[in-house]
Amino acid sequence: MPAYEGNAVYFKTVIEPHSMAHPDTKDSWDQVIRGKLDVVPVPGTHEQIIQGSHAGPLAEKLRRFLAKAQVGCPD
């Protein structure tokens, strides 16, 4: 698998951080991402993070990272 040479953000659920369905850990991502890897904890499970009360905190964290990324991007 080819590596990604850029930076990435990994939104990691706090309720089931090592789910059997998604055993991804920072060490696993470090093998794929060659740039900076930000691991951001988010409330909920893998399924819940885009639903109901869990969607707001995820959206706010995502908004901050997107705004930060746009500062360095040419128009």
C-alpha positions in Angstrom: 0.0 0.0 0.0 1.5 3.4 -0.9 2.0 5.9 1.8 0.2 9.3 2.0 2.9 12.0 2.1 0.7 14.7 3.6 -0.8 15.4 7.0 -4.0 13.8 8.3 -6.5 14.0 11.2 -7.9 10.9 12.8 -11.1 11.4 14.7 -11.0 8.5 17.2 -14.1 7.5 19.2 -13.7 7.5 23.0 -16.5 4.9 23.8 -15.0 2.1 21.7 -11.5 3.1 20.8 -10.5 -0.4 19.9 -13.6 -1.8 18.2 -13.3 -5.2 16.7 -14.8 -3.7 13.5 -12.1 -1.0 13.3 -9.0 -2.0 15.2 -7.1 1.0 13.8 -4.7 2.6 16.2 -2.2 5.5 15.8 0.5 2.9 15.2 -1.4 1.5 12.3 -2.0 5.0 10.8 1.7 5.9 11.2 2.5 3.2 8.7 0.4 5.0 6.1 0.6 8.7 6.9 4.1 10.2 6.4 3.2 13.7 7.5 1.8 14.8 10.8 -1.0 12.7 12.3 -3.4 14.5 14.7 -5.4 12.0 16.7 -8.6 13.8 18.0 -10.8 12.1 20.6 -14.6 12.5 19.9 -17.5 11.3 22.0 -19.5 8.3 21.1 -19.0 5.1 19.1 -18.1 4.8 15.5 -21.8 4.8 14.5 -22.8 7.5 16.9 -20.3 10.2 15.9 -22.4 11.5 13.0 -25.8 11.2 14.8 -27.7 13.3 17.3 -25.9 14.9 20.1 -22.5 13.4 19.1 -22.6 15.1 15.6 -22.2 18.7 17.1 -18.8 18.1 18.8 -17.4 16.3 15.8 -18.6 19.0 13.4 -17.0 21.7 15.6 -13.6 19.9 15.7 -13.8 19.2 12.0 -14.6 22.9 11.4 -11.5 24.0 13.3 -9.2 21.7 11.4 -10.6 22.8 8.0 -10.3 26.5 8.9 -6.7 25.9 10.0 -5.9 24.0 6.7 -7.4 26.8 4.6 -5.1 29.4 6.1 -2.2 27.8 4.4 -3.9 27.0 1.1 -3.6 29.4 -1.9 -6.9 30.7 -3.4 
